[in-house]
Amino acid sequence: MREVVEGVAAGVPFVALAPADPGATAALVAGWHLMEVPASEQAFAEAVPMSGLQAWRVYFGLPLTGARLPEGGPAELFRRASEDAVLNVFEPVTEQAVAEFPAALAELRDRLPGADGPLGVFGGSAGSLVALEVLARGDVAVEAAAVVSPVARLGPVIGRNERLFDVTYPWSPRSRAVADHYDFVRRAGELTAPLLLVAGAEDDSAVREPARALREELGTELVTVEGMGHEFAPGSPEAKHVDAAFSEWFARRLRA
C-alpha cells in the first residue's frame, strides 16, 4: 500500500505519494492540477500517481480552488471568471502558485524523508501554466518537466473557452499583455529543462496546435493520447496513458 501524506507546506495544500523505496534517496516531482477533471490535488494524485518512481510525487492545490476557494465558494470563482477570466483567474492563480512554490518546496525537502534528489515539475491545463512559468523563471533548479493538456499559449485557450461557454471575452490592453506573457511558444528559449508535452487527440485546436508549435520550437517530445479531450478522469484509459507517459519520462530524466 502506497504511503500518502496530506497537509499544508508554507500555506499551500498538498498531497504527496512516497517513492518506491522509502528508505533511499528520492527525487521530488511537484505539480499542479487542472481546473477541469481532475480538478484537485487529490484527484490529480489518483489520476496520475506515477507509481514505481523513485521519487516523492507532490500534488499542490491551486490558489482559488479547493480549500482556498474565495469567500462565496465556487459561485464566486465563476463570477470572477465570467467578469474577466484572464485578470481575475489565470493571472492571479498562476502568479501566486509560482511565487509560493520555492518556500513550499524547501519545507517539503525537510519534511519528506529522503526528498533531496533532483527536481521535476508537472502540470495539467491551468496547472501547466504554473509548471511552465516555474521552468521559465528558473528560481529553482528543475531537471525535467511534463505537462498535459498544456496551455502553451493562453490567448487561444481563451478563444476555446468562448466557444465552450458561448461567451465573448472583453480583451483589454492589460489582459492582452498577460496573454502575451503566457505565450510559451514565443518564450520557448526560456524553457531550458527537458519538457514532455502530452495532448489529447480530441482536445481543442487551441491546445493541440500550440503544443505542436512548442514541440517544434524545442525539438522535444509530444505524446498524443487517442480518444482524449481536455479532461481525463481518474481510472480512465486516458488517465492511464497520461500516467504511463509521465512515469516513463521522469524515470528516464531523473536520477536520485
C-alpha positions as CSV (number, residue, x, y, z in Angstrom):
1,M,0.0,0.0,0.0
2,R,1.5,3.3,-1.0
3,E,2.1,6.0,1.7
4,V,0.1,9.1,1.2
5,V,0.9,12.3,3.0
6,E,-1.6,15.2,3.1
7,G,-1.0,18.6,4.6
8,V,0.0,22.2,4.1
9,A,3.5,23.4,3.3
10,A,4.2,27.1,3.6
11,G,0.5,27.7,3.3
12,V,0.0,25.5,0.2
13,P,-2.2,22.4,0.5
14,F,-0.6,19.3,-1.0
15,V,-0.9,15.5,-1.4
16,A,2.4,13.6,-1.5
17,L,3.0,9.9,-2.6
18,A,6.0,8.1,-1.2
19,P,8.8,6.8,-3.5
20,A,9.1,3.2,-4.5
21,D,11.9,2.7,-1.9
22,P,11.1,4.9,1.1
23,G,14.5,4.2,2.7
24,A,16.6,5.5,-0.2
25,T,17.3,9.0,-1.5
26,A,14.5,10.1,-3.8
27,A,13.8,12.7,-6.5
28,L,11.0,15.1,-5.9
29,V,8.4,15.7,-8.6
30,A,5.9,18.5,-7.9
31,G,2.9,19.5,-9.9
32,W,-0.4,21.4,-10.2
33,H,-3.8,20.1,-11.2
34,L,-6.3,21.2,-13.9
35,M,-9.3,23.3,-13.2
36,E,-11.2,20.7,-15.2
37,V,-11.2,17.0,-14.3
38,P,-9.0,16.0,-12.4
39,A,-9.7,19.3,-10.7
40,S,-8.0,18.9,-7.3
41,E,-4.7,17.8,-5.8
42,Q,-6.3,14.6,-4.6
43,A,-7.9,13.8,-8.0
44,F,-4.7,14.5,-9.8
45,A,-2.8,12.2,-7.5
46,E,-5.4,9.5,-8.2
47,A,-5.3,10.0,-11.9
48,V,-1.5,10.3,-12.4
49,P,0.1,8.6,-9.4
50,M,3.4,7.7,-11.3
51,S,3.7,4.6,-9.0
52,G,7.1,2.9,-9.2
53,L,9.1,6.1,-9.5
54,Q,12.0,6.6,-7.0
55,A,10.5,10.0,-6.3
56,W,8.2,11.8,-3.9
57,R,5.3,12.9,-6.1
58,V,3.8,16.1,-4.7
59,Y,0.4,17.5,-6.0
60,F,-0.2,21.1,-4.9
61,G,-3.7,22.7,-4.7
62,L,-4.0,25.7,-6.9
63,P,-4.9,29.1,-5.4
64,L,-8.6,29.9,-5.6
65,T,-9.6,26.2,-5.6
66,G,-10.4,23.6,-3.0
67,A,-9.5,24.7,0.5
68,R,-8.6,28.1,-0.9
69,L,-11.8,29.0,-2.7
70,P,-12.7,32.6,-2.2
71,E,-15.5,33.6,0.1
72,G,-18.7,32.7,-1.7
73,G,-17.2,29.4,-2.9
74,P,-17.5,28.1,-6.5
75,A,-20.2,30.6,-7.4
76,E,-17.8,33.5,-6.5
77,L,-15.0,31.9,-8.6
78,F,-17.4,31.5,-11.5
79,R,-18.4,35.2,-11.1
80,R,-14.8,36.3,-11.2
81,A,-14.1,34.2,-14.3
82,S,-17.2,35.4,-16.0
83,E,-16.1,39.0,-15.4
84,D,-12.5,38.6,-16.6
85,A,-11.0,35.1,-16.8
86,V,-7.5,36.4,-17.6
87,L,-7.1,39.1,-15.0
88,N,-9.3,37.5,-12.3
89,V,-8.3,33.8,-12.6
90,F,-5.5,32.8,-14.9
91,E,-3.1,35.6,-13.9
92,P,-3.6,35.6,-10.1
93,V,-3.7,31.8,-9.8
94,T,-0.5,31.3,-11.8
95,E,1.4,34.2,-10.2
96,Q,0.5,33.1,-6.7
97,A,1.3,29.4,-7.3
98,V,4.7,30.3,-8.8
99,A,5.5,32.7,-6.0
100,E,4.7,30.3,-3.2
101,F,6.4,27.3,-4.7
102,P,10.0,27.9,-3.6
103,A,9.1,28.1,0.1
104,A,6.7,25.1,-0.1
105,L,9.4,23.1,-1.9
106,A,12.0,24.0,0.7
107,E,9.7,22.9,3.5
108,L,8.8,19.6,1.8
109,R,12.5,18.9,1.2
110,D,12.9,19.0,5.0
111,R,9.6,17.1,5.9
112,L,9.6,14.3,3.4
113,P,12.2,11.6,4.2
114,G,15.0,11.3,1.6
115,A,13.4,14.0,-0.7
116,D,16.7,15.7,-1.6
117,G,17.2,14.3,-5.1
118,P,16.7,16.1,-8.4
119,L,13.5,18.1,-9.0
120,G,10.9,17.6,-11.7
121,V,7.7,19.7,-12.2
122,F,4.5,18.9,-14.0
123,G,1.0,20.3,-14.5
124,G,-2.2,20.0,-16.4
125,S,-4.1,22.7,-18.2
126,A,-4.2,25.7,-15.8
127,G,-1.6,23.8,-13.7
128,S,0.6,23.6,-16.8
129,L,0.8,27.4,-16.8
130,V,2.4,27.2,-13.4
131,A,4.8,24.4,-14.3
132,L,5.9,26.3,-17.5
133,E,6.3,29.6,-15.6
134,V,8.3,27.9,-12.9
135,L,10.5,26.4,-15.6
136,A,10.9,29.7,-17.4
137,R,11.7,31.8,-14.4
138,G,14.5,29.5,-13.1
139,D,14.0,30.4,-9.4
140,V,14.6,26.8,-8.6
141,A,16.7,24.2,-10.5
142,V,14.4,21.9,-12.5
143,E,15.9,18.8,-14.1
144,A,12.8,17.8,-16.2
145,A,9.2,18.9,-16.7
146,A,6.0,17.4,-18.2
147,V,2.6,19.0,-19.0
148,V,-0.7,17.5,-20.1
149,S,-3.5,19.4,-21.9
150,P,-0.9,22.2,-22.0
151,V,-1.7,25.9,-22.1
152,A,1.3,26.6,-24.3
153,R,-0.4,29.9,-25.4
154,L,-3.1,31.4,-23.2
155,G,-4.7,33.6,-25.9
156,P,-6.1,30.7,-28.0
157,V,-7.3,28.9,-24.8
158,I,-9.5,32.0,-24.0
159,G,-10.9,31.6,-27.5
160,R,-11.6,27.9,-26.7
161,N,-13.5,28.9,-23.6
162,E,-15.5,31.5,-25.6
163,R,-16.7,28.7,-27.8
164,L,-17.2,26.2,-25.0
165,F,-19.3,28.6,-22.8
166,D,-20.8,30.7,-25.6
167,V,-19.4,34.0,-24.2
168,T,-17.3,36.8,-25.6
169,Y,-14.2,37.7,-23.7
170,P,-13.7,41.5,-23.2
171,W,-10.0,41.9,-24.2
172,S,-8.2,44.9,-22.8
173,P,-4.6,46.1,-23.3
174,R,-3.7,44.7,-19.9
175,S,-5.2,41.3,-20.5
176,R,-3.6,41.1,-23.9
177,A,-0.2,41.8,-22.2
178,V,-0.9,39.0,-19.8
179,A,-1.8,36.6,-22.6
180,D,1.4,37.6,-24.4
181,H,3.4,36.9,-21.3
182,Y,1.9,33.4,-21.1
183,D,2.9,32.5,-24.6
184,F,5.5,29.8,-24.1
185,V,5.9,29.2,-27.8
186,R,7.3,32.8,-28.1
187,R,9.2,32.2,-24.8
188,A,10.5,28.7,-25.8
189,G,14.1,29.8,-25.3
190,E,13.4,30.3,-21.6
191,L,12.4,26.7,-21.1
192,T,15.8,25.2,-20.6
193,A,15.0,21.8,-18.9
194,P,13.8,18.8,-21.0
195,L,10.0,19.1,-21.4
196,L,7.4,16.4,-22.3
197,L,4.1,17.5,-23.9
198,V,1.0,15.3,-23.6
199,A,-2.1,16.3,-25.5
200,G,-5.5,14.6,-26.2
201,A,-6.2,13.8,-29.8
202,E,-9.7,15.1,-29.3
203,D,-8.8,18.3,-27.5
204,D,-9.5,21.7,-29.0
205,S,-7.1,23.1,-31.6
206,A,-6.4,25.9,-29.2
207,V,-4.5,23.4,-27.1
208,R,-3.2,20.9,-29.8
209,E,-1.8,23.4,-32.3
210,P,0.3,25.5,-29.8
211,A,1.5,22.2,-28.3
212,R,2.8,21.1,-31.7
213,A,4.3,24.6,-32.2
214,L,6.1,24.3,-28.9
215,R,7.4,20.9,-29.8
216,E,8.8,22.2,-33.0
217,E,10.5,25.2,-31.2
218,L,12.1,23.0,-28.6
219,G,12.6,19.8,-30.6
220,T,11.0,18.0,-27.6
221,E,8.7,15.0,-27.3
222,L,4.9,15.2,-27.8
223,V,2.7,12.3,-26.9
224,T,-0.8,12.3,-28.3
225,V,-3.4,10.3,-26.4
226,E,-6.1,8.9,-28.7
227,G,-9.7,9.4,-27.6
228,M,-8.8,12.0,-25.0
229,G,-10.2,15.5,-25.0
230,H,-9.0,18.1,-22.4
231,E,-10.0,16.2,-19.3
232,F,-9.1,12.7,-18.1
233,A,-11.0,11.1,-15.2
234,P,-9.0,9.1,-12.6
235,G,-9.0,5.5,-13.5
236,S,-9.9,6.1,-17.1
237,P,-7.9,4.6,-20.0
238,E,-6.9,8.2,-20.9
239,A,-5.6,8.9,-17.4
240,K,-3.6,5.6,-17.6
241,H,-2.0,6.8,-20.8
242,V,-1.0,10.1,-19.2
243,D,0.3,8.4,-16.1
244,A,2.4,6.0,-18.3
245,A,3.9,8.8,-20.3
246,F,4.7,10.9,-17.2
247,S,6.2,7.9,-15.4
248,E,8.4,6.8,-18.3
249,W,9.6,10.4,-18.8
250,F,10.6,11.1,-15.2
251,A,12.1,7.7,-14.7
252,R,14.3,8.4,-17.8
253,R,15.2,12.0,-16.9
254,L,15.5,12.0,-13.1
255,R,18.1,10.0,-11.2
256,A,18.1,10.2,-7.4
